């Protein structure tokens, strides 16, 4: 099974890794579009259960739960993410510095396309629409906040930042990179990695592992009990996150992806960014269509299933 699915899974991971590099875009968005989001959360949660058994000293449970993890799904995905980070980090960083408006527009269109694809997968009702709009409004204002750079953060803060950032990376519409910017730790984390500050990296990594383990369990429960409501909330997150990717902003040179408070009307280079936004949206919708029957996210709300069976 792994050999059969691996090539396509590596491609999916590559697309997710490409998105995670950019502050404001999440690999979770790509997973949602490709129809593997629920299965991804389930697999991460199964992996977290292995860690939980190890912490408790239940070694027989570790073996049993380790076998339950869908490694055929997870390993090629992680390989693709790693390849994308290694291969594209420098190129995307260069483009963000030299073509900030056009790059923002391309990713803006990508998220718009993701919203269209995701919105087609949930059935609207008053509660779900209220959830979508409420989450979108909160995300819009929260993502307008930004802290100054924290040069020498306390280790407990580093631990918490790791837990928050890794959770954001699996949420569509919010990237861990941008949350690090909001907490003032983006440049500090990059510097710690570059300088090989092992204590900082270990504390941040521990927070990331434990945060992911706990958050994936919550997401697993929510996706399987309130799947439609979760889709509404995730769509709202992506809608609110468009503030981060708005191409035209009045900010100091070199700060385009670190200050999103001053959105302005389109000016100067307009038509090419609009074209790139359209291309980004069409690309995402096309990817969703190509995923087609491979989608694994057809999950029903538990309440809806019970209602149907009673009827």
C-alpha positions in Angstrom: 0.0 0.0 0.0 2.8 2.4 0.9 4.6 1.9 -2.4 1.4 2.4 -4.3 0.3 5.6 -2.5 3.7 7.1 -1.7 4.3 9.2 -4.9 1.0 11.1 -4.6 1.4 11.4 -0.8 4.9 12.9 -1.2 3.3 15.5 -3.6 0.7 16.3 -1.1 3.4 16.7 1.6 5.4 18.9 -0.8 2.4 21.2 -1.3 1.8 21.4 2.5 5.4 22.1 3.2 5.5 24.8 0.5 2.5 26.5 2.2 4.0 26.2 5.7 7.1 28.2 4.7 5.0 31.4 4.1 3.8 33.4 7.1 0.1 33.7 6.7 -0.4 30.4 4.8 -1.0 27.0 6.5 -0.2 23.5 5.4 -3.5 22.6 7.0 -5.2 24.7 4.3 -3.7 22.4 1.6 -4.6 19.3 3.6 -8.2 20.5 3.8 -8.3 21.2 0.0 -6.8 17.9 -0.9 -9.4 16.0 1.3 -6.9 14.5 3.7 -7.4 16.9 6.7 -9.5 14.6 8.9 -7.3 11.6 8.3 -4.2 13.7 9.0 -5.6 14.8 12.4 -6.6 11.2 13.1 -3.1 9.9 12.3 -1.4 12.6 14.4 -3.7 11.8 17.3 -2.8 8.1 16.9 0.9 9.1 17.0 0.2 11.2 20.1 -1.3 8.1 21.8 2.0 6.3 21.4 3.8 9.2 23.2 1.1 9.1 25.9 1.7 5.3 26.5 5.4 5.8 26.6 5.1 8.6 29.3 2.9 6.2 31.4 5.5 3.4 31.0 3.0 1.2 29.2 5.4 -0.4 26.8 3.0 -3.1 25.6 0.6 -0.3 24.8 3.4 1.6 22.9 3.8 -1.4 20.6 0.1 -1.8 20.1 -0.5 1.8 19.4 2.6 2.2 17.2 1.2 -0.5 14.9 -2.2 1.4 14.8 -0.6 4.5 13.3 -1.1 4.8 9.5 2.6 5.0 8.6 1.8 4.4 4.9 0.0 7.7 5.0 2.3 9.7 7.4 5.8 8.8 6.3 5.6 9.9 2.6 3.7 13.0 3.7 6.5 14.0 6.1 9.1 13.3 3.4 7.2 15.6 1.0 7.0 18.4 3.7 10.8 18.0 4.4 11.7 18.2 0.7 9.6 21.3 0.3 11.2 23.1 3.3 14.7 22.3 2.1 14.2 23.0 -1.6 12.0 26.1 -1.5 12.8 28.0 1.7 15.5 30.2 0.1 13.5 30.8 -3.1 10.3 31.7 -1.4 12.2 33.9 1.1 13.8 35.7 -1.8 10.5 36.2 -3.7 8.8 37.5 -0.5 11.6 40.1 -0.2 11.8 41.2 -3.9 8.1 40.7 -5.0 6.0 41.1 -1.9 2.9 42.4 -3.6 2.8 39.8 -6.3 3.6 37.0 -3.8 0.9 38.2 -1.4 -1.6 38.3 -4.2 -0.8 34.8 -5.3 -1.3 33.4 -1.8 -4.4 35.5 -1.4 -5.9 33.8 -4.4 -4.8 30.4 -3.0 -6.7 31.0 0.2 -9.8 32.3 -1.7 -9.8 29.1 -3.7 -9.5 27.1 -0.5 -12.5 28.9 1.0 -14.6 28.1 -2.1 -13.6 24.4 -1.9 -14.2 24.1 1.8 -17.5 26.0 1.7 -18.8 23.4 -0.8 -18.3 20.6 1.8 -20.5 21.9 4.6 -24.2 22.3 4.7 -25.1 25.8 5.9 -27.6 26.5 8.7 -28.0 29.5 11.0 -25.7 28.1 13.7 -22.9 27.2 11.2 -23.1 30.5 9.4 -23.0 32.4 12.7 -19.9 30.3 13.6 -18.3 31.0 10.3 -18.8 34.8 10.5 -17.9 34.9 14.2 -14.6 33.1 13.7 -13.8 35.2 10.6 -14.3 38.5 12.5 -12.3 37.4 15.5 -9.5 36.0 13.3 -9.4 39.3 11.3 -8.9 41.5 14.3 -6.6 39.1 16.2 -4.3 38.7 13.2 -3.9 42.4 13.0 -2.0 42.4 16.3 1.8 42.1 16.4 4.3 42.2 19.2 7.7 43.6 19.0 10.6 41.2 18.7 11.5 39.4 22.0 15.3 39.0 22.0 15.8 37.0 25.2 12.5 35.2 26.0 12.1 33.1 29.2 12.1 29.4 28.6 8.5 28.8 29.8 7.4 31.4 27.2 9.4 29.5 24.5 7.7 26.3 25.6 4.2 27.9 25.3 5.1 29.5 21.9 6.2 26.1 20.6 2.9 24.5 21.6 0.8 27.4 20.0 2.9 27.6 16.8 2.7 23.8 16.0 -1.1 23.8 16.7 -1.5 26.7 14.2 0.4 24.8 11.5 -2.4 22.1 11.4 -5.2 24.7 11.4 -6.3 26.0 8.0 -6.0 29.7 7.7 -3.4 30.3 10.4 0.3 29.6 10.1 2.7 28.9 12.9 5.2 31.3 11.3 2.7 34.2 11.5 1.8 33.4 15.1 5.5 33.5 16.0 5.6 36.9 14.4 2.6 38.0 16.6 4.4 36.7 19.7 7.6 38.5 18.6 9.5 35.2 18.4 9.8 34.6 14.6 13.3 36.1 14.2 14.4 34.7 17.6 13.4 31.2 16.6 15.2 31.5 13.3 18.2 32.8 15.0 18.2 30.0 17.6 18.1 27.4 14.7 20.9 29.2 12.8 23.0 29.5 15.9 22.3 25.9 17.0 21.0 27.0 20.4 20.2 23.5 21.6 18.5 24.5 24.9 16.2 26.9 23.1 15.5 24.3 20.3 14.8 21.5 22.8 12.4 23.6 24.9 10.6 24.9 21.8 10.5 21.3 20.4 9.1 19.8 23.6 6.3 22.4 23.6 5.6 21.7 20.0 5.3 17.9 20.6 3.1 18.1 23.7 1.0 20.9 22.1 0.4 18.9 19.0 -0.4 15.7 21.0 -3.0 17.5 23.1 -4.5 19.6 20.3 -4.8 16.8 17.8 -6.9 14.9 20.4 -9.3 17.8 20.7 -9.4 18.2 16.9 -10.0 14.5 16.4 -13.0 14.6 18.8 -14.4 17.8 17.2 -14.1 16.6 13.6 -15.8 13.3 14.4 -18.6 14.7 16.5 -19.2 18.2 15.0 -17.7 17.8 11.5 -20.0 20.3 9.8 -19.6 22.9 12.5 -15.8 22.5 12.4 -15.8 23.0 8.6 -17.7 26.2 9.2 -15.2 27.4 11.8 -12.2 26.4 9.6 -13.7 28.3 6.7 -14.1 31.3 9.0 -10.4 31.0 10.0 -9.3 31.1 6.4 -11.6 34.1 5.6 -10.3 36.1 8.5 -6.7 35.2 7.6 -7.0 37.0 4.3 -6.0 40.1 6.2 -2.5 38.8 6.5 -2.2 38.3 2.8 -3.7 41.5 1.5 -1.1 42.6 -1.1 -1.3 46.4 -0.7 -0.2 47.7 2.7 1.4 51.0 3.8 4.3 49.6 5.8 8.1 50.3 6.0 10.3 48.7 3.4 11.2 45.1 4.2 8.4 44.7 6.7 5.6 43.5 4.3 5.0 40.2 6.1 5.5 41.5 9.6 2.9 44.4 9.7 -0.6 43.8 8.6 -2.3 46.7 10.4 -2.3 49.2 7.6 -4.3 47.8 4.7 -4.7 50.2 1.8 -6.5 50.4 -1.6 -4.8 48.8 -4.6 -2.3 51.0 -6.3 0.8 50.9 -8.5 1.3 47.3 -9.6 -2.3 46.1 -9.8 -3.1 43.9 -12.8 -0.3 41.4 -12.4 -1.2 40.7 -8.7 -4.9 40.3 -9.7 -3.9 37.9 -12.4 -1.7 35.9 -9.9 -4.5 35.8 -7.4 -6.9 34.4 -10.0 -4.3 31.8 -11.0 -3.8 30.9 -7.4 -7.5 30.4 -6.8 -8.0 28.4 -10.0 -5.0 26.2 -9.1 -6.5 25.3 -5.7 -9.9 24.5 -7.2 -8.2 22.4 -9.8 -6.2 20.5 -7.2 -9.4 19.8 -5.3 -11.0 18.4 -8.5 -8.0 16.2 -9.2 -8.1 14.9 -5.6 -11.7 13.9 -6.4 -12.3 10.3 -5.3 -9.0 10.2 -3.3 -10.7 12.5 -0.7 -10.7 10.9 2.7 -12.6 13.6 4.6 -16.1 12.4 4.1 -17.1 12.4 7.8 -20.6 12.9 9.1 -21.5 14.5 12.4 -22.3 11.9 15.0 -25.6 13.7 15.8 -26.6 13.7 12.2 -25.8 10.0 11.9 -27.9 9.2 15.0 -30.8 11.4 13.6 -30.7 9.6 10.3 -30.7 6.2 11.8 -33.6 7.0 14.1 -35.5 8.4 11.1 
